[in-house]
């Protein structure tokens, strides 16, 4: 297992020193059973009730990358009291200063992911700064995206959220975890990613995906 929001979205991925996703601690075996659906960027991974890994128990991961090199995502239901300027003080006094920060995962806590919402579907991003992730979601590995955002009309800016740290899988490893039912796989909901109650997202999703059996009291003798 891995040890490891403007209706147009942009996900900013900043990896200090050019480092990529952290490798998982175990190499995957070839899948031996059908995986329940195919993972893809923009989907949610919802930890099952029985997944008791201390890093991932009761988490919801927003999958940002899934290709022939592996997979990468961020945990979206672990808010912190911090704001972006605590990590990037040069943004103090700008429109980006109040952006909330979430704990995105246990791997590389210096890794920054920013999810930004665009109010205009037609808004275009510099292809040198942002590449497509899924549908209207884009990813950037260039710190200059902050300067680009600050140059935009404030009326065009929508919701935004930052994540420090991430989750990564080797090629084939996520499929193995799905095969073992560590995760529920479902389409991601952007409103949930940006919602004020994202911290309760796992509880709300798991009640739908794995309804808890009601307690009927002690057995009658």
C-alpha positions in Angstrom: 0.0 0.0 0.0 1.2 3.5 -0.6 3.0 5.4 2.2 3.0 7.3 1.1 -10.4 24.6 -6.3 -12.9 29.7 -11.2 -16.4 26.2 -13.4 -12.6 25.7 -14.9 -10.1 24.2 -12.6 -6.3 24.4 -12.3 -4.2 22.3 -10.1 -0.8 23.7 -9.3 1.8 21.2 -8.4 5.1 22.6 -7.1 7.8 20.1 -6.4 10.9 21.6 -4.8 14.1 20.7 -6.5 12.1 19.2 -9.4 11.4 16.0 -7.5 8.6 13.9 -8.8 6.0 11.8 -6.9 7.5 9.8 -4.1 7.8 6.1 -4.8 5.7 3.7 -2.8 7.4 1.4 -0.4 6.5 -1.9 -2.0 6.6 -2.9 -5.7 3.3 -3.9 -7.2 2.5 -7.3 -8.4 0.6 -7.8 -11.7 -3.1 -7.6 -11.0 -4.7 -11.0 -10.5 -8.3 -9.9 -10.2 -10.5 -7.4 -11.8 -10.2 -3.9 -10.4 -13.6 -2.3 -9.6 -13.5 0.5 -12.2 -10.5 2.3 -13.8 -8.8 5.0 -11.8 -8.3 8.4 -13.6 -7.4 11.9 -12.7 -10.4 13.8 -11.2 -11.7 10.8 -9.3 -12.0 10.3 -5.6 -10.4 7.5 -3.7 -12.4 6.9 -0.5 -10.7 4.8 2.1 -12.8 1.8 3.1 -13.8 1.3 6.7 -11.4 -1.7 7.0 -8.4 0.3 5.7 -6.6 1.0 9.0 -3.3 2.4 7.7 -2.5 5.3 10.1 -1.7 7.6 7.2 -4.9 6.9 5.2 -7.6 5.7 7.5 -10.8 7.8 6.9 -9.3 9.8 4.1 -10.6 11.0 0.7 -7.9 11.4 -2.0 -8.4 13.6 -5.1 -6.5 11.8 -7.9 -4.5 14.3 -10.0 -2.4 11.9 -12.1 -2.6 8.4 -13.3 -0.6 7.2 -16.2 2.1 4.7 -17.3 4.5 6.2 -14.7 2.2 5.8 -11.7 -0.4 7.8 -9.8 -0.5 11.0 -7.6 -3.2 12.6 -5.5 -3.9 14.8 -2.5 -5.9 14.1 0.6 -8.8 16.6 0.5 -10.4 16.1 3.9 -7.6 17.1 6.3 -7.9 20.9 6.8 -5.3 22.8 8.9 -5.7 26.2 10.6 -2.9 27.6 8.3 -3.1 30.0 5.4 -0.9 30.2 2.3 1.2 33.1 3.5 2.5 31.0 6.3 4.5 29.1 3.7 4.8 31.9 1.1 5.1 35.2 3.0 5.7 37.1 -0.2 2.0 36.7 -1.0 1.0 38.7 2.1 -1.5 41.5 1.2 -2.4 39.8 -2.2 -5.7 38.2 -3.2 -4.0 34.8 -2.5 -3.2 35.5 1.1 -6.4 34.0 2.6 -6.3 30.7 0.7 -6.7 27.8 3.1 -4.1 25.1 3.4 -4.9 21.4 3.7 -2.6 18.5 4.6 -2.3 16.8 1.2 -0.5 13.6 2.3 2.4 12.2 4.2 4.9 12.3 1.3 7.1 15.3 0.8 5.5 17.9 3.0 7.3 20.7 1.1 5.3 19.7 -2.0 2.6 22.2 -2.8 -0.7 21.6 -4.8 -3.1 24.5 -5.4 -6.6 23.9 -6.7 -8.1 27.0 -8.4 -11.6 27.4 -9.8 -12.2 29.7 -12.9 -15.5 31.4 -13.3 -15.2 31.2 -17.1 -15.0 27.9 -19.0 -13.5 29.8 -21.9 -10.6 31.1 -19.8 -7.3 29.9 -21.3 -4.1 29.2 -19.4 -0.6 29.6 -20.7 0.3 26.1 -21.9 3.8 26.7 -20.7 2.4 27.0 -17.2 -0.5 24.5 -17.1 -1.3 21.3 -18.8 -4.5 19.3 -18.9 -5.4 16.9 -16.1 -9.0 15.9 -16.8 -11.7 17.8 -18.6 -11.4 21.4 -17.3 -8.7 20.6 -14.8 -5.1 21.6 -15.5 -1.8 21.0 -13.7 1.3 23.2 -13.5 4.7 22.6 -12.1 5.8 26.2 -12.5 5.9 28.6 -9.5 5.3 31.5 -12.0 1.7 30.5 -12.0 1.2 32.5 -8.8 2.3 35.7 -10.6 0.0 34.8 -13.5 -3.0 34.4 -11.2 -2.3 37.7 -9.5 -2.4 39.5 -12.9 -5.9 38.2 -13.7 -9.0 40.2 -13.2 -10.2 39.6 -9.6 -13.8 39.1 -10.9 -12.6 36.1 -12.8 -11.1 34.4 -9.8 -13.1 31.8 -7.9 -12.4 29.3 -5.1 -8.9 28.2 -4.3 -7.4 25.7 -2.0 -3.8 24.6 -1.3 -2.4 21.3 -0.2 1.0 20.5 1.3 2.3 17.0 0.9 0.9 14.4 -1.4 0.3 10.6 -2.0 2.1 8.6 -4.7 1.9 5.1 -6.2 4.2 3.1 -8.4 2.8 1.9 -11.7 0.2 -0.8 -11.0 0.2 -0.3 -7.2 -3.0 1.7 -7.0 -4.8 -1.1 -9.0 -3.5 -3.6 -6.4 -4.9 -1.5 -3.6 -8.3 -1.3 -5.4 -8.2 -5.0 -5.9 -7.7 -5.5 -2.2 -10.7 -3.1 -1.5 -8.6 -0.6 0.4 -10.4 2.2 -1.6 -13.8 3.0 -3.1 -13.4 4.7 -6.5 -15.9 7.3 -7.7 -16.1 10.5 -9.7 -14.7 13.5 -7.9 -17.1 16.2 -6.8 -15.6 19.7 -7.2 -18.1 21.3 -4.9 -17.0 18.8 -2.2 -13.4 19.6 -2.8 -14.1 23.3 -2.2 -16.9 22.9 0.3 -16.8 24.4 3.8 -17.3 21.0 5.3 -14.6 19.1 3.3 -13.3 17.9 6.7 -16.4 15.7 7.1 -16.3 14.4 3.5 -15.1 10.9 4.4 -17.9 10.4 6.9 -20.6 11.5 4.5 -19.3 9.4 1.6 -18.6 6.3 3.5 -22.2 6.2 4.9 -23.3 6.0 1.3 -20.7 3.6 0.1 -20.5 1.3 3.2 -23.6 1.9 5.3 -22.9 1.0 8.9 -24.9 -1.8 10.3 -27.3 -0.5 13.0 -26.7 -1.6 16.5 -29.6 -3.8 17.5 -28.6 -4.3 21.1 -27.4 -7.4 22.8 -28.7 -10.7 21.6 -31.9 -11.9 23.3 -31.4 -15.0 25.2 
